[in-house]
Amino acid sequence: MRRRLILSSLLAAAVLGAGALAGTVSSAPLLAVYNPSPSMPMGWYVRVPLEPGIGRIVVIDPPMGALYAGWPAGMRLIKPVAAVAGDHVCVDGAALEINSRSVASVSTGWSGCRQLGVDELFLLAPKRPDSVDSRVYGPVGRADVLGVFVPVWTEETP
């Protein structure tokens, strides 16, 4: 455990250092993000060369629905992908279903049923019913994804 923490710390420091250097160039890719929100484990995440898919963690700039819900404009969202193109997403009352399977509760946001389009993703942090995720702002476009990320130095649980 201690060895993993040390290696994670070294990797995070290296990535953050490279990100700080590259961050001065406007065309530099986003390499690392800090998540201060309790909907996901708080801490550092680094970008990996993967495509968005179910269970993978993605980073997006806040959609308008998130801003309307009070999310700060300059703070990116980091959420796992819960549904992809072709999946059937249904918000009915207090329940969210994906492909006819109940996955989370819903307290606010959009309602209805739809099949996700070819370039759409549904983002969901299921452990927090108050999470600002696709339950609030609906599906997002694949083009809105800034990258797929993995945790490198986080608190253990949200």
N, C-alpha and C positions, 0 to 999 in steps of 0.2 A: 504494500500500500504506500509506504513512504517512498519507495523507489519510483512508483508510478507518479506520485505527486511531484517529485523532483524532475522527472523527465517531462512531465506536462508543463511544469513551470519554465523549464529551459526552452521547450518548443514554443510556448506562448511568448516568451521574451524575444525569441528570434523572429517569430512572425510579426509581432508588434513592432519590433525595430525595423524590419523590412517594410512593413506597412507605413510606418511614420516617414521613412525616407521616400517611398513611392507616393505617399499621400500628398506630396507637394505638387505632383503632376496631375492635372485635371483628368487625364485619360487613364490614370492608373486604376486597375481593378480593385474592388473591395476585397481585402485579404482577411481581415479579422473584424469582429464586432463584439462589443460588450453588451450583454443583456441585463438591464436593471429591473425588468419586469418580473413579478412573481409567477406569471403564467407558465413560465419555463424555468428550469434551473438557472439562477442568476450566475453570471460569470462570463468568461471568454469563449468564443467560438471561432474556428478558422474555416476558411473556404476550402472545399475539396472539388476535384474535377469530376463531378457527377451530375446527371440530369435530375430534375425534380421527379419524385415518385412517392408512392404511399409510404409513410413512415419517415421519410427524409425531412430534415429541417431546412427551411428556406428563409431568406431575408428579403423583405420588400420595403419600399417606402410606403408610408401610410396612405391608404386609399381615402377618398373623400368621406366615406361612411365612418372610417376610424376617426377622422378629424372632427366630424359632426358629433361623435360620441365623446369627444374631449381628449383624444390622443394628441400629444404634442407633435407639431408639424415636422420638427427636426429629428425626431426619434424614430429610427427604423423598427419594424416589427420582425420578430423572429418566431416562427411557428412551424409545427410539423404539418406535412401534407396528409390529409385524411381521405381525399377523394380526387380522382383524375378523370380525364376525358372518358365519357361513356358511363360513368357511375351515376346512379340516381340518388339525388339528395332531396330530402323532404323535411321541412320544418313545419310541424303541426302542433299548435298549442305550446306546451312546455317541453316537447321532445324533438330531438334531431335524429333522423334515420339516414343511414347511407346504405343503399342496396337492401332496403327493408330490414336493416338491423339497427336497433337503437344504440346510439353511441355517446350521446351527451344530452344534458338538459339545456334549455334555452330560456333566457329571461327577457331578451330584447332583440331587436334587429328585424330582419326580413322574414317573411313566411311564404309558404308555398312549396311546390314540388317541381323539380326539373332535372333533366339529364344534362350533365356537364358537357359543354362543347369541346371540340378537338383541342383547343388551346386554353382550357380552363382548369383551375385547381381550387380545391376547397381546403382552407387552412383551419386547423382546429387544435387548441390546447385543451383536451378533454378533462383534465384534473381541476380546472378552474372554471366554474360556470359563469364568472364575471369577466372572462378573458375577452379582450378586444381582438376577435378573430373573424372568420367568415360567417359566424353566427350573427355578427353585427353588420359587416359590410358586404356580405355575399361572396361569390366566387371571384377569384382574381385571374388575370391573364398570365400565361407562362412568360410572356415578354416583360411582365412586371417583376419577375424574380431576379434579384441581384446576384444570386448564387445559392448553392447548397452548402451547408455548414455543419460541422461536427463540434461537440463540446470538447474543450481541452483543459479548462480550468474553471470548474463551476462548483456551486454548493450542491450537495448530494440530492436534495429533493426540492420541488417547488413548494 
